[in-house]
Amino acid sequence: MLQLKHYSFDLAFEYPFTIAKGTKTHQPTLIVSLWLGDLTGYGEAPAITYYNITVPEMVASLKSKRAMIERYALTDPQRFWHFLHHLIPGQHFLTAALDIAGWDLFAKMRRMPLHQLLGIKWENTPITDYTIGLDTIENMVEKMAAHPWPIYKIKTGSVDDIDRLIALRQHTDAPFRVDANEGWTFEEAKALLPELKKLGVTMVEQPLAKENMEAMIELKQLSPLPLFADESCRTEDEVKKCADGFHGINIKLTKCGGITPALRMIKEARTLGLKVMMGSMNESSIGSAAVANMLPLLDEVDVDGPLLLKEDIATGLTYEHGLIKLSGGNGLGVKFIGKR
């Protein structure tokens, strides 16, 4: 019989983390564990304020459904996800944490790394970026100097941030990815995109508000850079809607509900001719390892959560100049060091 436990953390960032939607100095996160015999699977769900997700609310929901979850016979992680999908409908963050823990435990039961269980051959893995949050130009330059990296993701808040990019370009030749977090209008994006290309930007995430799909369709036709959906592609029912307005999608495990729906989203995106990226929500190595096990399926990846945090709560995931390496251990390949 499964045993369910949970742990709450408030993980400090190395630097205050600012995006168009606000600033935070700590990342609240929920770790769940599914324990069976001498094996334990772990999953993670960070709390995100602008999605109205809090750790206490996830904990309360978890406690209310604990007995039913513990009675579940884990024979197939995909069926486990469907069980959770109906047990806690609409709670994608919590479902993701439990789904990841289920896959971790099941792979450990089968005595193999998760990517092997999923039938993924470990080759052609994309490198991750390192995110530079919004700040003064001087501070952003200092962050880059302290963290030399082969590719940077630059957060922007307004069209005026082009000045920041111009200044940053003077300090590195590394490619830039720009994440607008819905911060631009159509006319602003239309004017900015050619300038961004000149500055060595290789892609732009979510330039317009998710409601502006008609404008995105027009912008895609004009854009000299690949445009990736983020806020416009939270769950699997939104993949098809993004095909006309974007060149690719950025899948977040917490937003879509875990590994199980993410695999379906990747498959559908490929049939629609979309590029596939997976991103993170500042997870520790536990949530990041879930993404890392799917690297060979991706064109791009942004899974730098452990690099941005002052402290981690798991070991086993390593970064070498953008390359992510797994430990080779079973399941996610990480060891939880926070609490048992």
ZIPE-V891710 format. One record per pair of residues at least 6 apart in sequence whose ideal C-beta (glycine too) atoms are under 6 Angstrom apart, sorted by the first residue. I is the first residue (numbers start at 1). J is the second residue. Records with the same first field share a line. If there is no record, write none. Layout:
BEGIN
I: J ; J
END
This chain:
BEGIN
2: 34 ; 36 ; 70
3: 35
4: 66 ; 69 ; 70
5: 33
6: 32 ; 62
7: 31 ; 338 ; 339
8: 30 ; 55
9: 29
10: 26 ; 28
11: 27 ; 309
12: 26 ; 310
13: 25 ; 308
14: 310
16: 23 ; 25
17: 24 ; 133
18: 133 ; 134
19: 155 ; 181
20: 157 ; 181 ; 183
21: 50
27: 46 ; 282
28: 47 ; 55
29: 44 ; 46
30: 45 ; 55 ; 58
31: 44
32: 43 ; 97 ; 98 ; 101
33: 40 ; 42
34: 41 ; 101 ; 105
39: 108
41: 101 ; 104 ; 105
42: 101 ; 104 ; 286 ; 336
43: 97 ; 98 ; 100 ; 101
44: 97 ; 283 ; 286 ; 287
45: 93 ; 94 ; 96 ; 97 ; 254
46: 281 ; 282 ; 283
47: 53 ; 54 ; 55
48: 281
53: 93
58: 94
61: 88 ; 94
65: 87
72: 83
74: 80
77: 102 ; 103 ; 106
78: 260
80: 102
81: 99 ; 260
84: 95 ; 98
88: 94 ; 95
92: 255 ; 257
93: 254
95: 257 ; 258
96: 253 ; 254 ; 257 ; 258
99: 258 ; 259 ; 260
100: 258 ; 259 ; 290
103: 114 ; 259
104: 331 ; 332
107: 114 ; 117 ; 330 ; 331
108: 330 ; 331
110: 117
111: 330
112: 330
113: 333
114: 293 ; 331 ; 332
115: 293
120: 296
123: 296
124: 296
125: 295 ; 296
126: 298 ; 300 ; 301
127: 150 ; 322 ; 323
128: 301 ; 303 ; 304 ; 322 ; 324
129: 151 ; 152 ; 153 ; 177 ; 302
130: 147 ; 149 ; 152 ; 304 ; 307
131: 153 ; 304
132: 140 ; 143 ; 152 ; 154
133: 155
134: 155 ; 157
137: 164 ; 167
141: 171
144: 171 ; 172
150: 174 ; 321 ; 322
151: 174 ; 175
152: 174 ; 176
153: 177 ; 179 ; 302
154: 176 ; 178
155: 179
156: 178 ; 180
157: 183
159: 188
165: 199
169: 199
175: 200 ; 202
176: 200 ; 201
177: 203
178: 201 ; 204
179: 205
180: 206 ; 207
182: 206 ; 209 ; 231
184: 207
186: 215
189: 207 ; 219
193: 223 ; 224 ; 225
194: 224
197: 224 ; 225
203: 226 ; 228
204: 225 ; 227
205: 228 ; 230
206: 230 ; 231
208: 215 ; 216
210: 231 ; 232
213: 245
216: 245
217: 244 ; 245
220: 227 ; 245
226: 247
227: 246 ; 247
228: 248 ; 250 ; 277
229: 242 ; 246 ; 249
230: 250
232: 242
233: 242 ; 249
234: 255
235: 256
236: 261 ; 264 ; 265
239: 265 ; 268 ; 269
242: 249
243: 272
247: 275
248: 274 ; 275 ; 277
249: 269 ; 274
250: 277 ; 279
251: 262 ; 265 ; 278
252: 279 ; 281
253: 262 ; 290
254: 281
256: 262
259: 290
266: 276 ; 297
269: 276
275: 299
276: 298 ; 299
277: 300
278: 291 ; 298 ; 301
279: 302
280: 303 ; 305
282: 305
283: 305
284: 312 ; 313 ; 314
285: 306 ; 312 ; 314 ; 317 ; 334
286: 314 ; 334
288: 303 ; 305 ; 306 ; 317
289: 317 ; 332 ; 333 ; 334
291: 303
292: 324
306: 312
313: 338
314: 334 ; 336
315: 335 ; 337
316: 327 ; 333 ; 334 ; 335
317: 334
318: 325
326: 333
327: 333
END
